[in-house]
Amino acid sequence: MRKIIFAAVIIAVFSFSVSAFAGQIVMDGSTTVLPFGQAAAEQFAKQNTGVKFSVSGTGTGNGFKSLAVGSAQIANASRFIKDSEIKSCMDKKVYPVPFAVALDCLVPVVNPSNKVKSLTREQLKDIYSGKTTNWKQVGGSDTPIVVVGRDTSSGTYGTWQEMIMDKGGKTRVTPKAQVTSSSGAMMTSVSQNKNAIGYEGMGYVSKSVKALAVDGISGSASAARSGKYPLARYLYMFTNGWPEGEVLDFITFMQSNAGQKIVNSTGFVSLQQIGK
């Protein structure tokens, strides 16, 4: 509840203004945020001559590290910042401020040949903990389940751990899981293995994989905004203190209708429903 209220407050409503000076904005962090973050940066740069961006996707955890040491002005994140990360930032006199920039559905995905259509959160937990090892146990064919996960620097990994495994971290992902370092690598691994299961933000889901419903509810824009989808989440951009200059202008653009249309165009969910 704390992070939802905090995000709602930071969904700022202010007018867009262009800074009188130009420079470079460095963004680092979540590979989930990367598609619309990169597209928004390109559009913003076209509209503001002289503003340059450096955008990379090294994972949410690494994005916070970049913000802490001052090598990035914006940390893209697919989860809320941890208390330990806040401390690391504040120890360096960096004060992370979150801006919600999109909504997302974290979607379990399988190979298109898999006949399973829906899993409960408990079934997902049993699969990822290694308790359930055969697709036959959850209504599929009599074949072993190949678990595919994300590396621990990934915000998507952190969200999965909190929403599916447990918040306290007592139930861990099976050590037999294949670990992927990016959203794209996750999709490739699942698409190429008929027995695999993975998870990713809905913007990455394509015809190369099949999305599963969770507790009978499919991931969608309406289900994300209403909160009905069990694995709905905010996506963020964090700055060091309240942003100024071009960073403020870009965050404002990101939350404007123009920026939110870019969010929708990349398969993610705008904070509010907007016209085409």
Contacts in CASP RR format, 6 or more apart in sequence:
PFRMAT RR
TARGET T0000
AUTHOR 0000-0000-0000
METHOD contacts of the structure
MODEL  1
MRKIIFAAVIIAVFSFSVSAFAGQIVMDGSTTVLPFGQAAAEQFAKQNTG
VKFSVSGTGTGNGFKSLAVGSAQIANASRFIKDSEIKSCMDKKVYPVPFA
VALDCLVPVVNPSNKVKSLTREQLKDIYSGKTTNWKQVGGSDTPIVVVGR
DTSSGTYGTWQEMIMDKGGKTRVTPKAQVTSSSGAMMTSVSQNKNAIGYE
GMGYVSKSVKALAVDGISGSASAARSGKYPLARYLYMFTNGWPEGEVLDF
ITFMQSNAGQKIVNSTGFVSLQQIGK
3 80 0 8 1.000
3 234 0 8 1.000
4 234 0 8 1.000
6 80 0 8 1.000
6 98 0 8 1.000
7 80 0 8 1.000
7 98 0 8 1.000
7 100 0 8 1.000
7 234 0 8 1.000
7 236 0 8 1.000
8 100 0 8 1.000
10 97 0 8 1.000
10 98 0 8 1.000
10 99 0 8 1.000
10 100 0 8 1.000
11 99 0 8 1.000
11 100 0 8 1.000
11 255 0 8 1.000
11 271 0 8 1.000
12 99 0 8 1.000
12 251 0 8 1.000
12 252 0 8 1.000
12 255 0 8 1.000
14 252 0 8 1.000
15 252 0 8 1.000
16 249 0 8 1.000
16 252 0 8 1.000
16 253 0 8 1.000
16 256 0 8 1.000
17 249 0 8 1.000
17 252 0 8 1.000
18 48 0 8 1.000
18 249 0 8 1.000
19 48 0 8 1.000
19 245 0 8 1.000
19 246 0 8 1.000
19 248 0 8 1.000
19 249 0 8 1.000
21 245 0 8 1.000
21 246 0 8 1.000
22 48 0 8 1.000
22 49 0 8 1.000
22 50 0 8 1.000
22 51 0 8 1.000
22 52 0 8 1.000
22 246 0 8 1.000
23 50 0 8 1.000
23 51 0 8 1.000
23 52 0 8 1.000
23 246 0 8 1.000
24 51 0 8 1.000
24 52 0 8 1.000
24 53 0 8 1.000
24 54 0 8 1.000
25 41 0 8 1.000
25 51 0 8 1.000
25 52 0 8 1.000
25 53 0 8 1.000
25 54 0 8 1.000
25 73 0 8 1.000
25 74 0 8 1.000
25 246 0 8 1.000
25 247 0 8 1.000
25 250 0 8 1.000
26 53 0 8 1.000
26 54 0 8 1.000
26 55 0 8 1.000
26 66 0 8 1.000
26 71 0 8 1.000
26 72 0 8 1.000
26 73 0 8 1.000
26 74 0 8 1.000
27 37 0 8 1.000
27 41 0 8 1.000
27 53 0 8 1.000
27 54 0 8 1.000
27 55 0 8 1.000
27 56 0 8 1.000
27 72 0 8 1.000
27 73 0 8 1.000
27 74 0 8 1.000
27 75 0 8 1.000
27 76 0 8 1.000
27 237 0 8 1.000
28 55 0 8 1.000
28 56 0 8 1.000
28 57 0 8 1.000
28 58 0 8 1.000
28 62 0 8 1.000
28 63 0 8 1.000
28 66 0 8 1.000
28 67 0 8 1.000
28 71 0 8 1.000
28 72 0 8 1.000
28 74 0 8 1.000
28 75 0 8 1.000
28 76 0 8 1.000
29 56 0 8 1.000
29 57 0 8 1.000
29 58 0 8 1.000
29 59 0 8 1.000
29 60 0 8 1.000
29 61 0 8 1.000
29 62 0 8 1.000
29 63 0 8 1.000
29 64 0 8 1.000
29 66 0 8 1.000
29 72 0 8 1.000
29 75 0 8 1.000
29 76 0 8 1.000
29 77 0 8 1.000
30 57 0 8 1.000
30 59 0 8 1.000
30 60 0 8 1.000
30 63 0 8 1.000
30 76 0 8 1.000
30 77 0 8 1.000
30 78 0 8 1.000
30 154 0 8 1.000
30 155 0 8 1.000
30 156 0 8 1.000
30 235 0 8 1.000
31 57 0 8 1.000
31 59 0 8 1.000
31 154 0 8 1.000
31 156 0 8 1.000
31 182 0 8 1.000
31 183 0 8 1.000
31 184 0 8 1.000
32 78 0 8 1.000
32 104 0 8 1.000
32 155 0 8 1.000
32 156 0 8 1.000
32 183 0 8 1.000
32 200 0 8 1.000
32 201 0 8 1.000
32 204 0 8 1.000
32 235 0 8 1.000
33 76 0 8 1.000
33 77 0 8 1.000
33 78 0 8 1.000
33 101 0 8 1.000
33 102 0 8 1.000
33 235 0 8 1.000
33 236 0 8 1.000
33 237 0 8 1.000
34 55 0 8 1.000
34 57 0 8 1.000
34 76 0 8 1.000
34 183 0 8 1.000
35 203 0 8 1.000
35 204 0 8 1.000
35 266 0 8 1.000
35 267 0 8 1.000
35 268 0 8 1.000
36 101 0 8 1.000
36 102 0 8 1.000
36 262 0 8 1.000
36 263 0 8 1.000
36 265 0 8 1.000
36 266 0 8 1.000
36 268 0 8 1.000
37 55 0 8 1.000
37 76 0 8 1.000
37 254 0 8 1.000
37 262 0 8 1.000
38 55 0 8 1.000
39 262 0 8 1.000
39 265 0 8 1.000
39 266 0 8 1.000
40 250 0 8 1.000
40 253 0 8 1.000
40 254 0 8 1.000
40 259 0 8 1.000
40 262 0 8 1.000
40 263 0 8 1.000
41 53 0 8 1.000
41 55 0 8 1.000
41 250 0 8 1.000
42 53 0 8 1.000
43 253 0 8 1.000
43 258 0 8 1.000
43 259 0 8 1.000
43 262 0 8 1.000
44 51 0 8 1.000
44 53 0 8 1.000
44 249 0 8 1.000
44 250 0 8 1.000
44 253 0 8 1.000
45 51 0 8 1.000
45 52 0 8 1.000
45 53 0 8 1.000
48 246 0 8 1.000
48 249 0 8 1.000
51 246 0 8 1.000
51 250 0 8 1.000
57 63 0 8 1.000
57 76 0 8 1.000
57 182 0 8 1.000
58 66 0 8 1.000
58 153 0 8 1.000
59 153 0 8 1.000
59 154 0 8 1.000
59 155 0 8 1.000
60 75 0 8 1.000
60 76 0 8 1.000
60 77 0 8 1.000
60 78 0 8 1.000
60 79 0 8 1.000
60 153 0 8 1.000
60 154 0 8 1.000
60 155 0 8 1.000
60 156 0 8 1.000
61 77 0 8 1.000
61 85 0 8 1.000
61 153 0 8 1.000
61 154 0 8 1.000
61 155 0 8 1.000
62 153 0 8 1.000
63 72 0 8 1.000
63 75 0 8 1.000
63 76 0 8 1.000
63 77 0 8 1.000
64 75 0 8 1.000
64 77 0 8 1.000
64 81 0 8 1.000
64 85 0 8 1.000
64 88 0 8 1.000
64 89 0 8 1.000
64 96 0 8 1.000
64 238 0 8 1.000
65 88 0 8 1.000
66 72 0 8 1.000
66 75 0 8 1.000
67 73 0 8 1.000
67 74 0 8 1.000
67 75 0 8 1.000
67 89 0 8 1.000
67 94 0 8 1.000
67 96 0 8 1.000
67 238 0 8 1.000
67 239 0 8 1.000
67 240 0 8 1.000
68 85 0 8 1.000
68 88 0 8 1.000
68 89 0 8 1.000
68 92 0 8 1.000
68 94 0 8 1.000
69 92 0 8 1.000
70 92 0 8 1.000
70 94 0 8 1.000
70 240 0 8 1.000
73 239 0 8 1.000
73 240 0 8 1.000
73 243 0 8 1.000
73 247 0 8 1.000
74 237 0 8 1.000
74 238 0 8 1.000
74 239 0 8 1.000
74 247 0 8 1.000
74 250 0 8 1.000
74 251 0 8 1.000
75 96 0 8 1.000
75 237 0 8 1.000
75 238 0 8 1.000
75 239 0 8 1.000
76 235 0 8 1.000
76 236 0 8 1.000
76 237 0 8 1.000
76 238 0 8 1.000
77 98 0 8 1.000
77 155 0 8 1.000
77 235 0 8 1.000
77 236 0 8 1.000
77 237 0 8 1.000
77 238 0 8 1.000
78 104 0 8 1.000
78 154 0 8 1.000
78 155 0 8 1.000
78 156 0 8 1.000
78 159 0 8 1.000
78 201 0 8 1.000
78 233 0 8 1.000
78 235 0 8 1.000
78 236 0 8 1.000
79 155 0 8 1.000
79 156 0 8 1.000
79 158 0 8 1.000
79 159 0 8 1.000
79 162 0 8 1.000
79 233 0 8 1.000
80 98 0 8 1.000
80 234 0 8 1.000
80 236 0 8 1.000
81 96 0 8 1.000
81 98 0 8 1.000
81 238 0 8 1.000
85 96 0 8 1.000
86 96 0 8 1.000
89 95 0 8 1.000
89 96 0 8 1.000
89 240 0 8 1.000
94 240 0 8 1.000
94 241 0 8 1.000
95 240 0 8 1.000
95 241 0 8 1.000
96 238 0 8 1.000
96 239 0 8 1.000
96 240 0 8 1.000
96 241 0 8 1.000
97 238 0 8 1.000
97 239 0 8 1.000
97 240 0 8 1.000
97 241 0 8 1.000
97 242 0 8 1.000
97 243 0 8 1.000
98 236 0 8 1.000
98 237 0 8 1.000
98 238 0 8 1.000
99 236 0 8 1.000
99 237 0 8 1.000
99 238 0 8 1.000
99 239 0 8 1.000
99 251 0 8 1.000
99 254 0 8 1.000
99 255 0 8 1.000
100 234 0 8 1.000
100 235 0 8 1.000
100 236 0 8 1.000
100 271 0 8 1.000
101 235 0 8 1.000
101 236 0 8 1.000
101 237 0 8 1.000
101 251 0 8 1.000
101 254 0 8 1.000
101 255 0 8 1.000
101 263 0 8 1.000
101 271 0 8 1.000
102 234 0 8 1.000
102 235 0 8 1.000
102 260 0 8 1.000
102 263 0 8 1.000
102 268 0 8 1.000
102 269 0 8 1.000
102 270 0 8 1.000
102 271 0 8 1.000
103 221 0 8 1.000
103 224 0 8 1.000
103 225 0 8 1.000
103 232 0 8 1.000
103 233 0 8 1.000
103 234 0 8 1.000
103 235 0 8 1.000
103 268 0 8 1.000
103 269 0 8 1.000
103 270 0 8 1.000
103 271 0 8 1.000
104 201 0 8 1.000
104 202 0 8 1.000
104 203 0 8 1.000
104 224 0 8 1.000
104 232 0 8 1.000
104 233 0 8 1.000
104 234 0 8 1.000
104 235 0 8 1.000
104 268 0 8 1.000
104 269 0 8 1.000
105 201 0 8 1.000
105 202 0 8 1.000
105 219 0 8 1.000
105 220 0 8 1.000
105 223 0 8 1.000
105 224 0 8 1.000
105 229 0 8 1.000
105 231 0 8 1.000
105 232 0 8 1.000
105 233 0 8 1.000
105 269 0 8 1.000
106 156 0 8 1.000
106 159 0 8 1.000
106 160 0 8 1.000
106 163 0 8 1.000
106 199 0 8 1.000
106 200 0 8 1.000
106 201 0 8 1.000
106 202 0 8 1.000
106 231 0 8 1.000
106 232 0 8 1.000
106 233 0 8 1.000
107 199 0 8 1.000
107 200 0 8 1.000
107 201 0 8 1.000
107 202 0 8 1.000
107 205 0 8 1.000
107 211 0 8 1.000
107 212 0 8 1.000
107 214 0 8 1.000
107 219 0 8 1.000
107 231 0 8 1.000
108 119 0 8 1.000
108 124 0 8 1.000
108 197 0 8 1.000
108 198 0 8 1.000
108 199 0 8 1.000
108 211 0 8 1.000
108 212 0 8 1.000
108 214 0 8 1.000
109 186 0 8 1.000
109 187 0 8 1.000
109 190 0 8 1.000
109 197 0 8 1.000
109 198 0 8 1.000
109 199 0 8 1.000
109 200 0 8 1.000
109 205 0 8 1.000
109 209 0 8 1.000
109 210 0 8 1.000
109 211 0 8 1.000
109 212 0 8 1.000
110 116 0 8 1.000
110 190 0 8 1.000
110 196 0 8 1.000
110 197 0 8 1.000
110 198 0 8 1.000
110 209 0 8 1.000
110 210 0 8 1.000
110 212 0 8 1.000
111 190 0 8 1.000
111 191 0 8 1.000
111 193 0 8 1.000
111 194 0 8 1.000
111 195 0 8 1.000
111 196 0 8 1.000
111 209 0 8 1.000
111 210 0 8 1.000
112 191 0 8 1.000
112 207 0 8 1.000
112 208 0 8 1.000
112 209 0 8 1.000
112 210 0 8 1.000
113 194 0 8 1.000
114 135 0 8 1.000
114 140 0 8 1.000
114 141 0 8 1.000
114 194 0 8 1.000
114 195 0 8 1.000
114 210 0 8 1.000
115 139 0 8 1.000
115 140 0 8 1.000
115 141 0 8 1.000
116 135 0 8 1.000
116 138 0 8 1.000
116 139 0 8 1.000
116 140 0 8 1.000
116 212 0 8 1.000
117 212 0 8 1.000
117 213 0 8 1.000
118 212 0 8 1.000
118 213 0 8 1.000
118 214 0 8 1.000
118 215 0 8 1.000
118 216 0 8 1.000
119 127 0 8 1.000
119 138 0 8 1.000
119 212 0 8 1.000
119 213 0 8 1.000
119 214 0 8 1.000
120 214 0 8 1.000
120 215 0 8 1.000
120 216 0 8 1.000
121 163 0 8 1.000
121 164 0 8 1.000
121 214 0 8 1.000
121 215 0 8 1.000
121 230 0 8 1.000
123 132 0 8 1.000
123 138 0 8 1.000
124 164 0 8 1.000
124 214 0 8 1.000
125 131 0 8 1.000
125 164 0 8 1.000
125 165 0 8 1.000
125 166 0 8 1.000
125 171 0 8 1.000
126 132 0 8 1.000
127 138 0 8 1.000
127 145 0 8 1.000
127 147 0 8 1.000
127 197 0 8 1.000
128 147 0 8 1.000
128 149 0 8 1.000
128 160 0 8 1.000
128 164 0 8 1.000
128 165 0 8 1.000
128 173 0 8 1.000
128 174 0 8 1.000
128 177 0 8 1.000
129 165 0 8 1.000
129 171 0 8 1.000
129 172 0 8 1.000
129 173 0 8 1.000
129 174 0 8 1.000
130 147 0 8 1.000
130 174 0 8 1.000
130 176 0 8 1.000
132 138 0 8 1.000
132 145 0 8 1.000
133 144 0 8 1.000
133 145 0 8 1.000
134 142 0 8 1.000
134 143 0 8 1.000
134 144 0 8 1.000
134 145 0 8 1.000
135 141 0 8 1.000
135 142 0 8 1.000
135 143 0 8 1.000
135 144 0 8 1.000
135 145 0 8 1.000
135 195 0 8 1.000
136 142 0 8 1.000
136 143 0 8 1.000
143 194 0 8 1.000
143 195 0 8 1.000
144 195 0 8 1.000
145 195 0 8 1.000
145 196 0 8 1.000
145 197 0 8 1.000
146 178 0 8 1.000
146 193 0 8 1.000
146 195 0 8 1.000
146 196 0 8 1.000
146 197 0 8 1.000
147 173 0 8 1.000
147 174 0 8 1.000
147 176 0 8 1.000
147 177 0 8 1.000
147 178 0 8 1.000
147 196 0 8 1.000
147 197 0 8 1.000
147 198 0 8 1.000
148 177 0 8 1.000
148 178 0 8 1.000
148 180 0 8 1.000
148 186 0 8 1.000
148 189 0 8 1.000
148 190 0 8 1.000
148 193 0 8 1.000
148 196 0 8 1.000
148 197 0 8 1.000
148 198 0 8 1.000
149 157 0 8 1.000
149 160 0 8 1.000
149 173 0 8 1.000
149 177 0 8 1.000
149 178 0 8 1.000
149 179 0 8 1.000
149 180 0 8 1.000
149 186 0 8 1.000
149 198 0 8 1.000
149 199 0 8 1.000
150 156 0 8 1.000
150 157 0 8 1.000
150 160 0 8 1.000
150 179 0 8 1.000
150 180 0 8 1.000
150 181 0 8 1.000
150 186 0 8 1.000
150 199 0 8 1.000
151 157 0 8 1.000
151 179 0 8 1.000
151 180 0 8 1.000
151 181 0 8 1.000
152 158 0 8 1.000
156 183 0 8 1.000
156 199 0 8 1.000
156 200 0 8 1.000
156 201 0 8 1.000
159 231 0 8 1.000
159 233 0 8 1.000
160 199 0 8 1.000
161 169 0 8 1.000
161 173 0 8 1.000
163 230 0 8 1.000
163 231 0 8 1.000
163 233 0 8 1.000
164 231 0 8 1.000
165 171 0 8 1.000
165 172 0 8 1.000
165 173 0 8 1.000
178 189 0 8 1.000
178 196 0 8 1.000
180 186 0 8 1.000
180 189 0 8 1.000
183 200 0 8 1.000
183 201 0 8 1.000
183 204 0 8 1.000
184 200 0 8 1.000
184 204 0 8 1.000
186 198 0 8 1.000
186 199 0 8 1.000
186 200 0 8 1.000
186 204 0 8 1.000
187 200 0 8 1.000
187 204 0 8 1.000
187 205 0 8 1.000
187 206 0 8 1.000
187 208 0 8 1.000
187 209 0 8 1.000
189 196 0 8 1.000
189 198 0 8 1.000
190 196 0 8 1.000
190 197 0 8 1.000
190 198 0 8 1.000
190 209 0 8 1.000
191 208 0 8 1.000
191 209 0 8 1.000
201 268 0 8 1.000
202 211 0 8 1.000
202 219 0 8 1.000
202 224 0 8 1.000
202 267 0 8 1.000
202 268 0 8 1.000
202 269 0 8 1.000
203 266 0 8 1.000
203 267 0 8 1.000
203 268 0 8 1.000
205 211 0 8 1.000
211 218 0 8 1.000
211 219 0 8 1.000
213 219 0 8 1.000
214 229 0 8 1.000
214 230 0 8 1.000
214 231 0 8 1.000
215 230 0 8 1.000
217 223 0 8 1.000
217 228 0 8 1.000
217 229 0 8 1.000
217 230 0 8 1.000
218 229 0 8 1.000
219 229 0 8 1.000
220 229 0 8 1.000
221 264 0 8 1.000
221 269 0 8 1.000
221 270 0 8 1.000
221 273 0 8 1.000
222 228 0 8 1.000
223 229 0 8 1.000
223 232 0 8 1.000
224 232 0 8 1.000
224 269 0 8 1.000
225 269 0 8 1.000
225 272 0 8 1.000
225 273 0 8 1.000
235 268 0 8 1.000
237 251 0 8 1.000
237 254 0 8 1.000
239 247 0 8 1.000
239 251 0 8 1.000
242 248 0 8 1.000
243 251 0 8 1.000
253 259 0 8 1.000
255 271 0 8 1.000
257 274 0 8 1.000
257 275 0 8 1.000
260 270 0 8 1.000
260 271 0 8 1.000
260 272 0 8 1.000
260 274 0 8 1.000
261 270 0 8 1.000
261 274 0 8 1.000
261 276 0 8 1.000
263 269 0 8 1.000
263 270 0 8 1.000
263 271 0 8 1.000
264 270 0 8 1.000
264 274 0 8 1.000
END
